[in-house]
Amino acid sequence: MKCTEFLKELTDYLDGKISDNLRIELDEHLHWCHECHVVMNTTQKTIEIYRDNKLYELPEDLRNRLHQAIMNKCRDSKSGKKSTH
Amino acid sequence: METIQKKAEEGITSELALVQAAKKGDLEAFSELVRRYDRNVFRIAQHITHNEEDAQDVVQDAFLKAYQNLEQFQGNSKFYTWLVRIAVNEALMRLRKRRNDRTVSLDEDVETEDGSIPREVADWAPNPEQNYGTSELGDILKKTIQGLSPGFRTVFVLRDVEGMSTEETAEMLGLSVPAVKSRLLRARLQLRERLAKYFKSQKGGDGQR
């Protein structure tokens, strides 16, 4: 297996969505190819870092303000609908 | 295992129950749906627009549109999938406005091979994120993901940050499953390549362990 072939399967490999046969081939490639091993590990780490350090958390006070605004708009649109009937 | 499955089923049922109640005009039920998903919608909107003001507008408009069009929601997909699809469209519209570029789309830069062939193959330090403070790390992660095209970063956020399946992501973005897969691979590889600058092992230079 060539490195380019390994890379093509990388996403499914990391997601555990490949057949046993293909996994054996990919594992064998990883066994001797240091570069693909590093790429696989660091890609996995990239995913974990983004998953574990969620960016853009919604602050609670802003959340409450947005919620209020949304519900007001919904209420208005509802009463608007009613008045047209 | 059984309890997890049971819980998941309950979650789906009660989401459906909330949607049905909201359809009948129960505003409290809709309010509960807002509470359930507002954080996710905000995060997705921020990732697409890179602008907090726009993201706030997206959250408001997406929920309002969902409410106004609730009748059209058929229940074939999850409410959340449908909601995110609305939010992504709103976010892309705002990104186009802000950039003054009507061509901004999920297909942008999709043909480039940039970053898809790994050049950076040095190993990273163990737990490299621990070398940075929380806010510094946050800045690095934001700056890095912002460098990706909208299509790539949106797929990455939905799949890898929000934990959606490939099929759900495809439905949310109106893309095919193979299109999601190819964007995800390239997004992951591009992020990895760019993060290497910060997370590379500092021990010695090349071959000097």
Interface residues (C-beta under 8 A of the other chain):
Chain A: L7 K8 L10 T11 D12 L14 H34 E35 V38 V39 N41 T42 T43 K45 T46 I47 I49 Y50 R51 N53 K54 L55 Y56 E57 L58 L62 R63 L66 H67 A69 I70 M71 K73 C74 R75 S77 K78
Chain B: G25 L27 F30 S31 V34 R35 D38 R39 F42 R43 Q46 H47 A55 Q56 V59 Q60 F63 L64 Y67 Q68 I117 P118 V121 A122 D123 W124 P128 E129 T134 L137 G138 L141 K142 I145 F156 D160 V161 G163 K181 L184 L185 R188 L189 L191 R192 L195 A196 F199
